[in-house]
């Protein structure tokens, strides 16, 4: 990262997250934006929607590999480390993934994993409770707190901290 990091074009969240997690730009990984037209399939693709975000890795081109797949290929079975994708849409190859939990639940949308999301009113990270009147902010606090809890649970075992 000497000299800083450069965003991919188009400079859109899912395009750049996918570039970070694959190491290649959108021309190679295939996720051209939060909403785009896929010329190969002739379909409008909406990977960054609450009903489809857990399937975003489905739109990766076949040759695009995720960091999780690269780590697994690089290390031998005896060196295997645990990988996790928490609250990130491009999770293919991760040993643990929040989006895999959503896919396994059979649910989609903002209601997915609703029973597992913590109460936002007791979040130790909430600065101003007045913001909870906004439904999206309220949901975001719940998701962030669950993500942090997932990370703490995943790496609670001291030997795994080395990974």
C-alpha positions in Angstrom: 0.0 0.0 0.0 3.0 2.3 -0.3 1.7 5.6 -1.7 -1.9 4.8 -0.7 -4.7 2.8 -2.2 -6.5 3.5 -5.5 -10.2 2.8 -5.9 -11.4 0.8 -8.9 -13.6 2.4 -11.6 -16.5 2.5 -11.2 -15.8 3.7 -7.7 -18.8 1.9 -6.2 -18.9 0.0 -2.9 -19.5 -3.5 -4.2 -17.2 -3.2 -7.1 -14.3 -2.1 -4.8 -15.1 -4.6 -2.1 -15.0 -7.4 -4.7 -11.7 -6.0 -6.1 -10.2 -6.1 -2.5 -11.4 -9.6 -1.9 -10.2 -11.0 -5.3 -7.2 -8.9 -6.1 -8.4 -8.0 -9.6 -10.5 -5.2 -11.1 -14.1 -5.3 -12.3 -13.1 -6.2 -15.8 -11.8 -9.5 -14.5 -14.0 -10.2 -11.5 -17.2 -9.3 -13.2 -19.0 -7.3 -10.5 -19.4 -4.0 -12.3 -21.5 -2.1 -9.7 -24.2 -2.3 -7.2 -26.6 -2.7 -10.1 -25.5 -3.4 -13.6 -26.4 -5.1 -16.9 -24.5 -8.3 -17.6 -23.9 -8.6 -21.3 -23.0 -12.3 -21.1 -26.3 -13.3 -19.6 -28.5 -10.4 -20.9 -29.7 -9.8 -17.4 -30.0 -6.8 -15.0 -27.9 -7.9 -11.9 -28.7 -6.4 -8.5 -26.2 -7.9 -6.1 -26.3 -5.2 -3.5 -30.0 -5.4 -2.6 -31.3 -6.7 0.7 -32.9 -9.7 -1.1 -29.8 -10.7 -3.0 -26.7 -9.4 -1.2 -26.0 -12.8 0.4 -25.7 -14.2 -3.2 -23.2 -11.5 -4.5 -20.4 -14.0 -4.9 -22.6 -15.8 -7.5 -21.9 -13.1 -10.0 -18.1 -13.5 -9.9 -16.7 -14.6 -13.2 -15.5 -18.2 -13.2 -11.8 -17.2 -13.3 -12.0 -14.8 -10.4 -10.7 -16.2 -7.2 -11.3 -14.8 -3.7 -8.7 -14.2 -1.1 -10.2 -17.0 0.9 -9.6 -19.5 -2.1 -6.1 -18.2 -2.6 -5.1 -18.6 1.0 -6.5 -22.2 0.9 -4.6 -23.0 -2.3 -1.3 -21.4 -1.1 -1.1 -23.3 2.2 -0.9 -27.1 2.5 -3.3 -29.1 4.6 -1.0 -29.1 7.6 -0.7 -25.3 7.4 -4.4 -24.6 7.0 -5.7 -21.5 8.7 -9.2 -20.4 9.4 -10.7 -17.7 7.2 -13.8 -15.7 7.9 -15.9 -13.3 6.0 -18.0 -11.3 8.4 -20.7 -9.0 7.0 -19.0 -9.1 3.6 -20.9 -10.1 0.4 -18.0 -11.7 -1.5 -17.4 -14.8 0.7 -16.7 -17.7 -1.6 -14.1 -20.0 -0.1 -14.3 -18.7 3.4 -14.5 -21.2 6.2 -17.0 -19.1 8.0 -19.3 -16.4 6.5 -22.2 -14.3 7.7 -23.7 -14.6 4.2 -23.5 -18.4 4.4 -25.6 -18.2 7.5 -28.2 -16.2 5.6 -28.1 -18.6 2.7 -28.5 -21.6 5.1 -31.4 -19.9 6.8 -33.4 -19.8 3.6 -34.3 -16.2 4.3 -33.3 -13.0 2.5 -33.7 -9.3 3.0 -33.4 -7.2 6.1 -35.3 -9.8 8.1 -32.6 -12.5 7.6 -31.1 -13.5 10.9 -33.4 -11.0 12.6 -33.7 -13.3 15.7 -29.9 -13.4 16.0 -29.5 -9.6 15.8 -28.9 -8.0 19.2 -31.0 -5.2 20.7 -29.6 -1.9 19.5 -30.8 0.0 22.6 -28.2 -1.8 24.7 -25.3 -1.5 22.3 -22.1 -0.2 24.1 -21.1 1.5 20.8 -24.2 3.6 20.4 -23.3 7.3 20.7 -26.8 8.9 20.5 -29.9 6.9 21.1 -31.9 9.4 19.1 -30.4 8.0 15.9 -32.3 4.7 16.6 -35.5 6.4 15.3 -34.1 5.8 11.8 -34.9 2.2 10.9 -31.8 1.8 8.7 -29.5 3.1 11.3 -31.2 0.9 13.9 -30.7 -2.2 11.7 -27.0 -1.1 11.0 -26.3 -1.0 14.8 -27.7 -4.5 15.2 -25.7 -5.9 12.2 -22.5 -4.2 13.4 -22.9 -5.5 16.9 -23.5 -9.1 15.6 -20.5 -8.8 13.3 -18.3 -7.8 16.2 -19.7 -10.7 18.3 -19.0 -13.1 15.4 -15.4 -12.0 15.3 -15.0 -12.3 19.0 -16.5 -15.8 19.0 -14.4 -16.9 16.0 -11.1 -15.9 17.6 -11.9 -16.5 21.2 -9.8 -19.6 21.3 -6.2 -18.4 21.9 -4.4 -20.7 19.4 -6.6 -19.3 16.6 -5.4 -15.8 17.3 -2.3 -16.6 15.3 -4.4 -17.0 12.1 
